[in-house]
Amino acid sequence: MGLSRFLLSLSLSRKQLQIWLRQLEQPFPSKKVKGAIKAAVVQMDYIPVSGIGGFVTLINHFLVKMRDFSPQIIVFPHLMDTIFYRTFPIFLFSRGKRYARMLKECSVTTSRTCEKVMAEISKVWHCSVIFGTTQGLFVYNEGVRQESIFEVQDYKVAVLPKRLLTNSWKLKQLVDDSVRIVSAPGFGLSDYREWDDRFHMWAHSQMIGFYGLWSAMSGKFLGRDLKARASVTAPIPITNSLDGYIVKNNSLNGDTVLLAELDMFKLESFIQARNVPVTYNFKGH
C-alpha cells in the first residue's frame, strides 16, 4: 500500500501537473451565437494510462477533434480518474479485498488530479467542462467549480447522475424551473441493451422537453466488456431526422466526439407550444 501511494505522489505531483497542463490543446477563436449553445459530448474506450502526461495526451486526442468547433459545453464520461490506474504497476497483480481497498484509498488523489486538469481545460477553452470521477460528478466553468445547476449564456444546465434520468417528476420540476439542458456523464454496461438508452435520457427528453447530453465510457474495464452509445437528444419535432436525436454514436464502442449546436429558440418554442391550454366545448353537437 505504501509503495502505491509513493508512486502516486511522484507521478501525480504538483510539478508534473504544471508541466503537463501547458501541453493541453488550445481552441480556435470562435464567436458566440445568440440563441445557440455549442456542445461537445465524448465517448471513449477505457484505456488506463500512467501519470499526468499519459492522461493529458489521451485528453488531447479528443480536444483536437473539437477545437475548431469551440464548444461552450464539453461533457466527458463518468469515472474519468480511473484512467490513471496504470500509474501503479501493483494494480496489475493485486486482486480481491486488498485491490479494492487500494483503489479506494488512491481515488481521492486521482480524482483531485483529474479535477485540476478539467478545471484548466475549462479555463483555457473559456467553457464549461462536465465529467465524473470516483468521487462524484463535477462541473467547472472558466476554471471555477460550479453547482449541479449552472448557467451558460443565461440558459440553465443541470448535471445529473444516471439514476435520476428515470425520475419524471424531478426532471419536470427542473424544466419548470427553466432548466433547458440536462447532462449526465455516463459509463457503459456489460449487459447493454438498446432500450437502456431510450428509457433514460431519450424518453424524458421527448416527454418533458429538454436537450440531453449523454457521454459514455466503453471498452474493456477490469475484465468487463462495456458497451454504450453517447448521444445528444431533443424533442422529436425539433430534430432534423425526427427521431429524437441531434446526433448519436453509431457504434457501441470506440472513441467519438459528438458536436451539436443547440437551437435554444427552437426548444423554447416547443415548450411554450405544449403549455398552451386546450378547451373543448361540445355544446350544440
Secondary structure, 3 states (H helix, E strand, C coil): CHHHHHHHHHHCCHHHHHHHHCCCCCCCCCCCCCCEEEEEEEEEECCCCCHHHHHHHHHHHHHCCCCCCCCCEEECCCCHHHHHHHHCHHHHCCCHHHHHHHHHHHHHHHHHHHHHHHHHHHHHCCCEEEEEECCEEEEEECCEECCCEEEECCEEEEECCHHHHHCHHHHHHHHHCCEEEEEECCCCECCCCHHHHHHHHHHHHHHHHCEEEECEEEEEECCEEEECCCEEECCHHHCCCCCCEEEECCCCCCCEEEEEEEEHHHHHHHHHHHCCCCCCCCCCC
